[in-house]
Amino acid sequence: MTYRELYFHLFGVIEDAVDAFEAGQGIRGMQVLLEALRDGEEAHMNQDILPDGPVPET
């Protein structure tokens, strides 16, 4: 997973969590966020996905 993929995945997860919160599903929203946190930590531990310097703008 690249830094860019992780970034876009994060925004998708945030959108899913907000949708759950807006639907009155607070527990589900928290589950979505906690799962994303674990996935992000695992991706970081499995490979160095973060750049050493600034990411060039596209």
MONORUR-V994924 format. One record per run of one state. SS is the DSSP state (@ for helix, = for strand, . for the rest). FROM is the first residue (numbers start at 1). TO is the last residue. If there is no record, write none. Layout:
ss:SS from:FROM to:TO
ss:SS from:FROM to:TO
This chain:
ss:. from:1 to:2
ss:@ from:3 to:22
ss:. from:23 to:25
ss:@ from:26 to:46
ss:. from:47 to:58
